[in-house]
Amino acid sequence: MAKGLFITLEGAEGAGKTTQAGLLADWLAGLGLDVLLTREPGAGSIGGQIRAVLLAPENAALAPMTEAMLLAADRAQHVAETLAPALAAGKVVLCDRFADSFFAYQGYGRGLPLDRLRALNEAATGGLWPDITLLLELPPDEGLKRAAARGAADRMERERPEFHQRLAAGYAALAQAEPQRIRRIDAGQDAAAVQAAIRAELLPELIRRGLVADAVR
Ligand code: Z5A
């Protein structure tokens, strides 16, 4: 289906994904690439409505499978409306969270069976999978401190510390299983140093795929 390049940013709350995605989009555009920056959950008008249900603190009673199905619905809409057309048009797509969040949060965090989540994810994406994933790693308490400094916590940020520990372990397991795709980045450095580490990971890939000239190195 895809002929563009699909890059996802992953990590726990406050790891700096949104900050880094913006800096990365600017750098890639500066290299002359046609970039689309998007996110999950909540891209587009329908996604925005699903996101509001998912994150509202008053929806504390949302059952884990309901949460998973809402996230899968958001992803199905996002793939159909945004991701597949952009990749088919040859764009570099940067997505702030995608399927690895699903396995880390709903699988390792909530304890839903991974095989069920894989089936749900496959139904939502039609098999679309990231080419490269940048996993921003930060101890959970550090990320939560950063997120808290920003303001009121949403439904998921209010989870107990054990939940955040499980999802950090889940991300590590996903990265171990797919080291070629998932690049682990130390997110405990200042934002400029994190961005430099991301660019150092990506540049050889961009050159290898013929998207930028070796001269940029
Ligand atoms: N979710 C899920 O469960 N399953 C799924 O399949 C998907 C998602 C797709 C979306 O929340 C929620 O959905 C998320 C997982 C779940 N759980 N929660 N909560 P969101 O989109 O609202 O938030 P988020 O994705 O967790 O991102 P975030 O909390 O906004 O954090 P971030 O994007 O990683 O970080 P940031 O916004 O760039 O930075 C956070 C703060 O730290 C900010 O004040 C920055 O200025 C600061 N910052 C950034 N970088 C640094 C460095 N390097 N040093 C110091 N301070 C920094």
Residues whose N, C-alpha, C, O or C-beta is under 5 A from the ligand:
A	BS01	Z5A	A12 E13 G14 A15 G16 K17 T18 T19 Q20 E40 P41 L71 R97 F98 S101 F102 Y105 R146 A147 R150 M156 E157 A187 Q189 D190 A191
